[in-house]
């Protein structure tokens, strides 16, 4: 992938947008609230919106503050890749068009990447809003945990060269919504280091009719697609190993197992006693 000249030590925010113009305005307002010198540009990718209000809002955005790209409706992976490809910042921050950001990535996040050349990805906690409230506390990074379930949202700060090293987001996912899980695992396989910020870095909107709720209905299909892709043999093996460990733990914690141990305990004690007498 050909990269434009970089804005060294700066962030490019990339926002895919499909028919969410009014929510996008809230996202942009959150960006302006925390805008500082570390932010180089905001790129919005209109992924074939069909809503006239969204089209009007995109047309009226200040061209000096926002770059708006238009493409046919080709999906989330393609929209992110389109924006990142032209991004000039050393660092990329994908933001969904219905979420809000806070200052953590623009302040501490970018400083960590500058200070730690081996660090690839910085991710933080989130605050739910909308149809759910409370803090989304995210775990420290562990690949064995990641192959079981994705616990890092797309809204995380990373080096553009990380995106280049894995060939970007998968544009051929059978359903949209799990591109970030596939992406994070491929990034980890490349040896990039992840760091968790123990603070709220963005606000995650919870909506009943959100894309991710629809996508999760096809979990089996998407998991099969991700782990059977060429080059993902290591991930498939780790996932299989994790499932075997989980099964053993479930057996260990089951009532039948605990009752069995209780029944056999006197037998084991007798065997140890007899063994001691023989010696």
N, C-alpha and C positions, 0 to 999 in steps of 0.2 A: 504494500500500500504506500502510495506516495504522500509524504507529509509536507505541508506548507512550512515556511520558516517559523521556528518556535518563538514564543514569548517566554523567555527563560524565567523559571520560578513563578509563573502565573497560571491561573486556573481558567479553563474554558468550561462553562456550564452548557450542557446539551439537553434540550427538552423536546422529546417527541410529542406531537399534539394531533389528536384526532377528535374533532367535534367537541372540544371542551374549552372553548374560547373564554367563557366567563370564569371558569375555574383557573384557567391559565393566568388571568389577570391577578388573581390572588397569589399565585405562585410567584409572579414577577414582582408583586408588591413586597413579598417576603425577601426576595433577592435584593431589592433596592434598600430595604431596611438595614441589611448587613453588608452592603457593597463596600469594599475597601480596595486598597491598592493591589491586593493579590488577585483580584478578579480582572481578567483581561477582556473577556467577551461572553455574551450570552447568545447561543445559537438555538433557534427554534426550528424544528423540522415538521412542516405540515404534511402529515401522512395521508394525503388525499381526503381531507375533510369534506363532508357534504352539507354541513350546517352553514347556512348563509351568515348567521351571527358570528361564528368562528372565523369565517373568511373575512368578514368586515373588520373584526378586531385585529386580525393578523395584518391586514392592509394598513391599519391606522397606527401600528406600533412605530415608535421613534427609530428610524433606521440608523441613527447615530449610537443608539444604545443596544439595539437588538439586530441580529442577522436572522432573516427568515428565509428558509429554503422550502421549496415546494416539490413534492414527488407524488406519483400515483400511490394509491393505498397498497403498500407492499409489506406492511407489518412492522412490529416493534424493533426486531433485530436490524432490519434494513434502515429504519429511521435513525436509530442510534448510530449505526455505522456511517450513514451519510453525514450526520453532523460532526462526528468525531474526525472523520477524514479531512475536513477542511479546518478543524480547530488548530489554532496557533499556540495554545497554552501547553506548557510542559505537563500540566496536570488536568485530568478530566473529571468533572462531576456531573454524572447523569441525574436528572431530576424529572420525575413524572409530572405531568401537567396538572395534576390535582393535589399535589403535595406542597409543603412549605419547607423552606430551609431556615436554619438558624446560623449563628456565627461561627460554630465550632470548626467547620471545614475550612472556612476562609481565614481563620486565625491559627488555631493550634494545628489543624490538619496539614495545612501547607507548610508550616514551620517544621513539622516532623519529617515530611518528605524531603525538604531541603537539607535537614541536618543528618538524615540517615539514607545514604545512597542505595543501600541494599533493601530498603523498605519499598514495597510495591503498592500496597493498598492500605488505606486508613478508613475504618468504618466505625460508626457510633450508634448509640441507642436512639430511639425515636419516642415521640409522644403521640399516642392515638388521639384523633379527634373525629367528630362526625357521629357515627352510630356506635362508637365505643370510645372510652376514655381510659387514661392510665398510661404508665410508662412501659414501653417495650424494651426490656433489658436483654441485651444480646450477649452471647457467650464469647469467651476468648477463642481464637481460631484454633481449630483442630480438624484435620482432614478426615479422620475417621468419623467424626460427628457430622461433617459436611456431606459425606456421601449418603448419610441416612436422610437428612432433610436440610434444606437451605435455611440458614439463619441470618444471612446478610442480605439486606435489601439492595436493590439496584443503586440507591442513592448512597454511594460511597466514593471517596476520593482516591484516584489512582493515577499513576504515571501514564502518559500516552504511549510510551514505549512498551508498557505492559499489554495494552490493547493490540499493539502491532505484533508483539511476540506470539500471540495466540491466534492471530488472524481475525480479530474482532468478534462480534457477537454472531451466533449462528442465525442465518437468515432463512433456514429451511425447517425450522421447528414446526411440527404438525399442528400445534396450537400455540397461540401467543401467551406469554406470561411467565414462562420458566426460563427465559433466555439468560437471566442473571445467574441462576443456579448452575447451569451448564458452563457459563463463563467463569465463575469463581473457581470451579473445580479444575478447569483447564489452566487457569492462572496458577493455582497451587501446584499442579503437576510440573509447571515450568520452573518451579523453585522460588517464586516470588514470596516475600515475607508479608504477612498481614499483621496489622496492629489495631487493637480495639480501643476506642476512646470511651472512657467511662463517663460520658456526658451525653445529653440530648443534642443530636446534631441536626435533626429534621423532624417535621410533623407529618405523620402518616394518616391520610384521610381514609376512614372506613365507610364504605358504601355497600349496601346490600346488592346492588346491581353492578358491582365493579367487575372488571375483566378477570381478575385473579380468582374470584369466586366461581366464575364459569369454568375457567381453566382447570381448577382443582378437581373438577368432576372427571377429568381425563388423566388422573394421576398415573394409572397403570400404563396407559399408552405412552405418555411422555417419559416416564422412567425407562421404559423399554427402549425408546428412541435414543435417549441420552447415553445410557450405559452400553448400548450395542453399537455405538458409532465407532468407525475405524479410529484407532489411536486411543480409545478409552478403555483398553483392556485392564490397565492398572486400577482404574476407578471401579470397573465391574468386579474385579477380584476383591478389592477392599470392601465394597458393598456386600458381597457374598459373605466375606469373613465377618463383617459386622452383624449380619443377620444371624449367622451361626452363634455368635457370642450372645446376642440378645435372646435367642432361643434357649441357650443354656442357663442364662440368668432367670428367664421366666420359669424354667423347670425348677431351678434352685429355690425360687421364691414361692412356688406353688404350695397349696395346702397338702397335697398328696406327698410331695417331697419331704415337707417338714414332719408329717405324721410318720413317714417311713423312717426318717432319721431317729425319731423318738422311740419307735418300736425296736429298732436295731441297736440302739445305744447300749442296753445291757449285754447284748451278745458281743459287741465289740470289747466291752470292758472285761468280760469273761475270757475272751481270746487273748487279750493282753496279759491277763493274770496267769493263764496257763502257759503262755509263752515264757513268762518270767520264771515260773517254777521249773520248766525244762532246762533252763540255763543255770 
